[in-house]
Amino acid sequence: MKIKVLKKSGNELKIEIEGTSHGLCNLIQKKLLEDQNVDLAGYDVPHPLASNPVIYVRMMGNAKPEDALISAAEKVREANEAFSKELARVFQA
């Protein structure tokens, strides 16, 4: 997976993610929108056969969008670990 920064300014960040799809982007967007400092978060897949998803984040105040994105990714990772543990518990019983 590769990440390319398309736009970065004081309170805005736009990145392209190579090698992923709606699943990861939707989770990241959901976690970003839970952050009180996030003004806007969304993603787009310009063309499903030829494009990589693009995630856009705009923050309120002086909050850094890269910090919000890192935090959102960490929350997604934690949720994935909890889900994996529960699956193992249910199916190994």
ChimeraX commands (.cxc) that place a marker at each C-alpha (Angstrom):
marker #1 position 0.00,0.00,0.00 radius 0.5
marker #1 position 1.36,3.41,-0.96 radius 0.5
marker #1 position 0.16,6.83,0.14 radius 0.5
marker #1 position 0.68,9.93,-1.97 radius 0.5
marker #1 position 0.02,13.42,-0.59 radius 0.5
marker #1 position -1.96,15.35,-3.20 radius 0.5
marker #1 position -2.60,18.51,-1.16 radius 0.5
marker #1 position -1.45,19.71,2.22 radius 0.5
marker #1 position -2.16,23.09,3.71 radius 0.5
marker #1 position -2.66,24.35,7.24 radius 0.5
marker #1 position -5.97,22.65,7.95 radius 0.5
marker #1 position -6.52,20.51,4.83 radius 0.5
marker #1 position -5.08,17.23,3.64 radius 0.5
marker #1 position -5.81,15.23,0.51 radius 0.5
marker #1 position -4.13,11.86,0.01 radius 0.5
marker #1 position -4.32,9.10,-2.57 radius 0.5
marker #1 position -4.08,5.50,-1.35 radius 0.5
marker #1 position -2.83,2.90,-3.77 radius 0.5
marker #1 position -3.94,-0.68,-3.27 radius 0.5
marker #1 position -7.15,-0.25,-1.28 radius 0.5
marker #1 position -10.86,0.21,-1.89 radius 0.5
marker #1 position -14.09,1.48,-0.35 radius 0.5
marker #1 position -13.82,-0.77,2.72 radius 0.5
marker #1 position -10.80,0.87,4.32 radius 0.5
marker #1 position -11.69,4.37,3.15 radius 0.5
marker #1 position -15.21,4.10,4.57 radius 0.5
marker #1 position -13.83,3.02,7.96 radius 0.5
marker #1 position -11.27,5.84,7.99 radius 0.5
marker #1 position -13.93,8.39,7.04 radius 0.5
marker #1 position -16.24,7.18,9.82 radius 0.5
marker #1 position -13.48,7.44,12.44 radius 0.5
marker #1 position -12.44,10.88,11.16 radius 0.5
marker #1 position -16.01,12.15,11.50 radius 0.5
marker #1 position -16.02,11.06,15.17 radius 0.5
marker #1 position -13.24,13.62,15.83 radius 0.5
marker #1 position -14.66,16.90,17.14 radius 0.5
marker #1 position -11.94,18.90,15.37 radius 0.5
marker #1 position -12.76,17.51,11.92 radius 0.5
marker #1 position -14.84,19.93,9.87 radius 0.5
marker #1 position -15.13,17.71,6.78 radius 0.5
marker #1 position -13.97,14.20,5.89 radius 0.5
marker #1 position -14.72,12.20,2.80 radius 0.5
marker #1 position -13.29,10.00,0.12 radius 0.5
marker #1 position -13.75,9.41,-3.57 radius 0.5
marker #1 position -12.87,6.67,-6.01 radius 0.5
marker #1 position -12.77,8.65,-9.26 radius 0.5
marker #1 position -13.03,5.51,-11.41 radius 0.5
marker #1 position -13.41,2.02,-9.91 radius 0.5
marker #1 position -11.28,0.33,-12.58 radius 0.5
marker #1 position -8.49,2.85,-13.00 radius 0.5
marker #1 position -8.25,5.01,-9.91 radius 0.5
marker #1 position -6.99,4.86,-6.37 radius 0.5
marker #1 position -9.18,6.22,-3.58 radius 0.5
marker #1 position -8.62,9.80,-2.47 radius 0.5
marker #1 position -9.30,10.83,1.15 radius 0.5
marker #1 position -9.91,14.47,2.03 radius 0.5
marker #1 position -9.82,15.95,5.55 radius 0.5
marker #1 position -10.46,19.56,6.62 radius 0.5
marker #1 position -9.98,20.57,10.24 radius 0.5
marker #1 position -11.39,23.33,12.41 radius 0.5
marker #1 position -9.07,25.72,14.19 radius 0.5
marker #1 position -5.39,24.86,14.41 radius 0.5
marker #1 position -5.80,21.06,14.53 radius 0.5
marker #1 position -3.58,19.20,12.08 radius 0.5
marker #1 position -5.32,16.93,9.56 radius 0.5
marker #1 position -2.42,14.46,9.52 radius 0.5
marker #1 position -2.82,13.95,13.29 radius 0.5
marker #1 position -6.54,13.26,12.85 radius 0.5
marker #1 position -5.82,10.81,10.03 radius 0.5
marker #1 position -3.22,8.94,12.08 radius 0.5
marker #1 position -5.62,8.79,15.03 radius 0.5
marker #1 position -8.43,7.49,12.81 radius 0.5
marker #1 position -6.15,4.79,11.37 radius 0.5
marker #1 position -5.18,3.73,14.90 radius 0.5
marker #1 position -8.86,3.46,15.91 radius 0.5
marker #1 position -9.56,1.31,12.83 radius 0.5
marker #1 position -6.62,-0.94,13.76 radius 0.5
marker #1 position -7.90,-1.31,17.33 radius 0.5
marker #1 position -11.40,-2.17,16.11 radius 0.5
marker #1 position -9.95,-4.75,13.73 radius 0.5
marker #1 position -7.97,-6.38,16.55 radius 0.5
marker #1 position -11.04,-6.52,18.79 radius 0.5
marker #1 position -13.08,-8.07,15.98 radius 0.5
marker #1 position -10.35,-10.65,15.26 radius 0.5
marker #1 position -10.16,-11.64,18.92 radius 0.5
marker #1 position -13.92,-12.04,19.15 radius 0.5
marker #1 position -14.01,-14.14,15.98 radius 0.5
marker #1 position -11.29,-16.38,17.38 radius 0.5
marker #1 position -13.18,-16.73,20.66 radius 0.5
marker #1 position -16.46,-17.61,18.96 radius 0.5
marker #1 position -15.09,-20.09,16.46 radius 0.5
marker #1 position -12.48,-21.76,18.62 radius 0.5
marker #1 position -14.97,-22.60,21.36 radius 0.5
marker link #1:1,2 radius 0.2
marker link #1:2,3 radius 0.2
marker link #1:3,4 radius 0.2
marker link #1:4,5 radius 0.2
marker link #1:5,6 radius 0.2
marker link #1:6,7 radius 0.2
marker link #1:7,8 radius 0.2
marker link #1:8,9 radius 0.2
marker link #1:9,10 radius 0.2
marker link #1:10,11 radius 0.2
marker link #1:11,12 radius 0.2
marker link #1:12,13 radius 0.2
marker link #1:13,14 radius 0.2
marker link #1:14,15 radius 0.2
marker link #1:15,16 radius 0.2
marker link #1:16,17 radius 0.2
marker link #1:17,18 radius 0.2
marker link #1:18,19 radius 0.2
marker link #1:19,20 radius 0.2
marker link #1:20,21 radius 0.2
marker link #1:21,22 radius 0.2
marker link #1:22,23 radius 0.2
marker link #1:23,24 radius 0.2
marker link #1:24,25 radius 0.2
marker link #1:25,26 radius 0.2
marker link #1:26,27 radius 0.2
marker link #1:27,28 radius 0.2
marker link #1:28,29 radius 0.2
marker link #1:29,30 radius 0.2
marker link #1:30,31 radius 0.2
marker link #1:31,32 radius 0.2
marker link #1:32,33 radius 0.2
marker link #1:33,34 radius 0.2
marker link #1:34,35 radius 0.2
marker link #1:35,36 radius 0.2
marker link #1:36,37 radius 0.2
marker link #1:37,38 radius 0.2
marker link #1:38,39 radius 0.2
marker link #1:39,40 radius 0.2
marker link #1:40,41 radius 0.2
marker link #1:41,42 radius 0.2
marker link #1:42,43 radius 0.2
marker link #1:43,44 radius 0.2
marker link #1:44,45 radius 0.2
marker link #1:45,46 radius 0.2
marker link #1:46,47 radius 0.2
marker link #1:47,48 radius 0.2
marker link #1:48,49 radius 0.2
marker link #1:49,50 radius 0.2
marker link #1:50,51 radius 0.2
marker link #1:51,52 radius 0.2
marker link #1:52,53 radius 0.2
marker link #1:53,54 radius 0.2
marker link #1:54,55 radius 0.2
marker link #1:55,56 radius 0.2
marker link #1:56,57 radius 0.2
marker link #1:57,58 radius 0.2
marker link #1:58,59 radius 0.2
marker link #1:59,60 radius 0.2
marker link #1:60,61 radius 0.2
marker link #1:61,62 radius 0.2
marker link #1:62,63 radius 0.2
marker link #1:63,64 radius 0.2
marker link #1:64,65 radius 0.2
marker link #1:65,66 radius 0.2
marker link #1:66,67 radius 0.2
marker link #1:67,68 radius 0.2
marker link #1:68,69 radius 0.2
marker link #1:69,70 radius 0.2
marker link #1:70,71 radius 0.2
marker link #1:71,72 radius 0.2
marker link #1:72,73 radius 0.2
marker link #1:73,74 radius 0.2
marker link #1:74,75 radius 0.2
marker link #1:75,76 radius 0.2
marker link #1:76,77 radius 0.2
marker link #1:77,78 radius 0.2
marker link #1:78,79 radius 0.2
marker link #1:79,80 radius 0.2
marker link #1:80,81 radius 0.2
marker link #1:81,82 radius 0.2
marker link #1:82,83 radius 0.2
marker link #1:83,84 radius 0.2
marker link #1:84,85 radius 0.2
marker link #1:85,86 radius 0.2
marker link #1:86,87 radius 0.2
marker link #1:87,88 radius 0.2
marker link #1:88,89 radius 0.2
marker link #1:89,90 radius 0.2
marker link #1:90,91 radius 0.2
marker link #1:91,92 radius 0.2
marker link #1:92,93 radius 0.2
view
